[in-house]
Amino acid sequence: MLTFLSNWYKERFSDPQAVTLMFILVGLSLLIYFAGSLLAPLLVALVLAFLLEWPVAQMAKLNINRTTAASLVLMLFIVLVLVISFGLIPSIWHQGIALIADLPSMLDKGLQTAQGLVAEYPQFVKPEQLDLFVSELKKIADPEQILDIAKQILGYSASLLVLMVYAILVPLLVFFFLKDKNELIQGSKRFFPSNRALATKVWGEMHQQIFNYIRGKVIEIVIIGVASYVFFAVMGLRYSALLGVLTGLSVLIPYVGATLVTLPIALVAFFQWGVSADFGYLMLGYGIIQALDGNVLVPILFSDAVDLHPVIIIAAVLVFGGLWGVWGVFFAIPLASLIKAVINAWPQVNGEVIRE
């Protein structure tokens, strides 16, 4: 057994470049895992700078110096964030509060429907079981309890100090990352081993894929969110802005997100219209939006960025989401693609690329 493990190790880690690549990946992973909360503003700024680099580079091709280009792009981005913050978020917040306030009446209507079904089919569910289930559900869906939880979450994640740090520090970091990109890259190379050709190769393969994925995901969120909101509003569905935003954000979690968001949409539509033609039309239209997203929009946006089996995608979402929360979910597919690229680029053994 020891001989087998020794031979396996020598075959796969005899190349110094492979060892360097492994050390870089493990080191960065440990740094993010253990110091991610401390470095959160820096990591957020890096991600934003990565996304905003493309328009800065395009402006640089027009003989606009990077300082001016970085300033203009960052100002436009800040204006966009402010428009969203003061235009969209208040509406979503009010609709969320209204939805929480309407939960008791929704539960009462659902209870009446359920009691009718129990009276019609007593052999499946006993009235006592239904009463127990409803009482527990009312405890969970108590508006005051939900508001208290929301206030605790907001108090933890959006304290005044945290908001000030992000509002001031992140834009400054993004500006300097964009303005001094080349100098920062050259300066950071001294912190990495000199024998990093394999790591450079892997990054070269992944760079464009990651950018295409993030850009495509942002476009997908906007298209699906806007399309869902317009459809819900035309149908007259209550909380259309809130549900439209949730539908747009659901694409962050492939396969799972759409399933999770379907439940509140179906419940709101059911409590508003009951089992009616409007309910059927709404669910049919929502299904068409999801079908167009999965079969038309995703292949167009991610044809060059994603080549992973659905099982691998779901596993990546679970693993990286558990490790790094929301950021892990958002970057689950790029990270899974990175692992695949590392395996494909690993040094050959006996003339064949190592594949597990």
Secondary structure, DSSP 8 states (H G I E B T S, - for coil): -HHHHHHHHHHHH-SHHHHHHHHHHHHHHHHHHHHTTTTHHHHHHHHHHHHHHHHHHHHHTTT--HHHHHHHHHHHHHHHHHHHHHHTHHHHHHHHHHHHHHHHHHHHHHHHHHHHHHHH-TTT--HHHHHHHHHHHHHHT-HHHHHHHHHHHHHHHS-HHHHHHHHHHHHHHHHHHHHTHHHHHHHHGGGS-S--HHHHHHHHHHHHHHHHHHHHHHHHHHHHHHHHHHHHHHHT-TTHHHHHHHHHHGGGSTTHHHHHHHHHHHHHHHHHH-SSHHHHHHHHHHHHHHHHIIIIIHHHHHTTT----HHHHHHHHHHHHHHHHHHHHHTHHHHHHHHHHHHHHS--BTTB----
